[in-house]
Amino acid sequence: MAVGQEEQLVVFQLNDQQYALPINETQEIIRMAEVTRLPNTNYYIEGIINLRGTILPVISLNRRLGLPETEQTEDTRIIVVENKGNKVGMIVDSVLEVGRYTENEVEPPQMIGDNVDFLKGVVKKDDQLWLLINLDTVL
């Protein structure tokens, strides 16, 4: 990223916290779909969906990050991401906006905690904090 250059993020909600993903890692955002459960999978894998003829694994991002599960509502969305050639859907509580940020608004993840691996950093935007998800470690 060039200095001072703005990048776009998809900002979404998990529980009461706002998280973000770079828009270039995001393929699309879809409404919650019928998920087919799979036996003997990781605890955070919700199952699979049929996305226009493509079978797509779907994970519960709340569960993956060790957060309490929330009830699915009208606002529940699946963010389809691609990481290392694999497409995966991530269930989030709601998608809030496409936000912009510059590199000087990002703090490295110096927090103490178990899930620090899942974060690339924290974007400080006005009075809000967006936790930047690190797809390499989440998926």
N, C-alpha and C positions, 0 to 999 in steps of 0.2 A: 504494500500500500504506500503510495506516495505521501509525503508529509502534507498534512492539511487536506488531503483528498477525502471526500465523504464516501463512506460505504453504506450499503443498505442492510438492514437486519429485519427478519421477521420476529416480532415481539409477541410472546404468548404467555399465558398464565398457567401455573401449576400451583394448586392450593392458593396461598395468598402472595406468592412471589412471582415476579416477572422474569422470564428467561428470554434469551434471544439466540437466533441462528443466523449466520450470514446468508443473505438471499441467494448467493451463488451455490450454496449447498442444498437449497430447497427446490424441489421439483414442482410441487403443487400442494395446495391445501384443499382437502375435501371434507364433506360432512361425514359424520360417523356412519359407518356402514355395518352391515351384518358380518360379524366376525365368526369364522369357523374355528372352534378350539382344536388344538392338537394335543395328543397325549405325550407325556415324557419330554416336555420341553422346559427350557429355563423358566424360572418363576416369573420373570417379567414379560415373557412372550404371551401376548393375548391370543394369538392365532394367526389365521390368514384371511385375506379378503380377495375378491375377484375385482380387479381394477381394469375395466375395459378389456377383459380377456387375459390379463396378466395376473398371475398369482403373486400376491405381495404379503410378506410377513409383516405383522403388526405387533409393536411392543407397547406396553403401558409405561410411559415415561415417568409417571409418578412412582410406580413400583421399581423401575430401574434405578431411580435416584434415591430410593429408600424413603419416599414421602408417603403420607397417608393417601389411600385411594379416595377419589372423590366420585360422587354419583354422576353418571352421564346425563347431560342436559341438552337442550337445543343448541347450546353454544359449543358442545364438545366437537373437536375437530381432529382429523388425522393429517399430520404434516408428512408428506412424502419426501424423503431425502435420499440422496445417492451418496454412498461412501465407498470408495475403492471398488467401484463398479457394481455394488449391490444396492438395490433399491429396498428401502424399508419404510413402513408407515409408523409414525409415532403418535400415540393418542395424547392429546393435551386438553386441558380444561376449556380453554378458549384461545382464539387468536385475536390479538388486540390491534395491531397496526404493523405497517412497515415503517420502521424508524430509520433515521440516518445517524451516523456517528463518524467521528474522526479518531485517528489513532491516539491523539492526546487525551481523549475522554475514556480510554481503556486503562484500567489498573490490572496488573498481573494478579493471579489468584494466590495471594499470600495468606489466605485464611487458614485457620486451623480447622481441621475437620476431615472426616473420612472420605467425603465425596469430592475433595479438591481435584482429584484426577479427572473428574467429569467436566471441569470448567477450564476454559481458556483464559478467562478474566472476567472483570466486572466493568460494564459500561456505566459511567456516571453521567446521567442525562438530566439536567436541571435538578429536581429533587428526587428523581427516580434512580433506582439501581436495576440494571438488567444483567442477569447472570448469563455469560456467554457459554453455551454448551460446546463441549469438545466431542464431536462425533466419533473421532478415532477411538476414544475410550468408552463411549456410551454404547456403540454398536458392536 
